[in-house]
Amino acid sequence: MTFVFLSASVVLAVMIVALMLSNMRFSGEVRELKDKLRELEAGNSELVSRVGLACDQLTEADREMKTIRSELKAEIEASGKH
């Protein structure tokens, strides 16, 4: 009876140690994934900022093109009247 109890205790202790090691490895993987997620979020934030800047530049270029188009149209109409 003592041998069975001792054997069961050893098996249980080995299982507990295995679970603890598995948990430590899993925690390390989770930590790595969180770090990668933070890096991606930082990169994403920078990308969003760049896209916003590009949109602002395109909007400004569109305004300038409309202004130039209006000026050219006015010049063409003015030259056609003379």
C-alpha positions in Angstrom: 0.0 0.0 0.0 2.8 2.4 0.9 4.5 1.6 -2.4 1.4 2.4 -4.4 1.0 5.7 -2.5 4.6 6.6 -3.0 4.5 5.7 -6.7 1.3 7.8 -7.1 2.9 10.7 -5.3 6.0 10.5 -7.6 3.8 10.4 -10.7 1.8 13.3 -9.4 4.9 15.3 -8.6 6.3 14.6 -12.1 3.0 15.7 -13.7 2.9 18.9 -11.6 6.5 19.7 -12.6 5.7 19.0 -16.3 2.6 21.3 -16.0 4.7 24.1 -14.4 7.3 23.8 -17.1 4.6 23.8 -19.8 3.0 26.9 -18.2 6.4 28.7 -18.0 7.0 28.0 -21.7 3.4 29.1 -22.6 3.9 32.3 -20.5 7.1 33.0 -22.4 5.3 32.5 -25.8 2.5 34.8 -24.7 5.0 37.4 -23.6 6.7 37.1 -27.0 3.4 37.4 -28.8 2.5 40.5 -26.7 5.8 42.1 -27.7 5.2 41.4 -31.3 1.7 42.8 -31.1 3.1 46.0 -29.5 5.7 46.2 -32.4 2.9 45.8 -34.9 0.7 48.4 -33.2 3.6 50.8 -33.3 4.2 50.1 -37.0 0.5 50.3 -37.7 0.4 53.7 -36.0 3.3 55.0 -38.1 1.6 53.6 -41.2 -1.7 55.3 -40.4 0.2 58.5 -39.8 2.0 58.2 -43.2 -1.3 57.4 -44.9 -2.9 60.5 -43.3 0.0 62.7 -44.4 -0.2 61.3 -48.0 -4.0 62.0 -48.0 -3.4 65.5 -46.9 -0.8 66.0 -49.6 -3.2 64.6 -52.2 -6.0 66.9 -51.0 -3.6 69.9 -51.3 -2.5 68.8 -54.8 -6.1 68.4 -55.9 -6.9 71.9 -54.7 -3.9 73.3 -56.6 -5.0 71.4 -59.8 -8.5 72.8 -59.5 -7.1 76.3 -59.0 -4.9 75.9 -62.1 -7.7 74.5 -64.1 -10.0 77.4 -63.2 -7.2 79.9 -64.1 -6.5 78.2 -67.4 -10.2 78.1 -68.2 -10.5 81.8 -67.4 -7.5 82.6 -69.6 -9.0 80.5 -72.5 -12.3 82.2 -72.2 -10.7 85.6 -72.0 -8.5 84.9 -75.1 -11.6 83.7 -77.0 -13.5 86.9 -76.4 -10.8 89.1 -78.0 
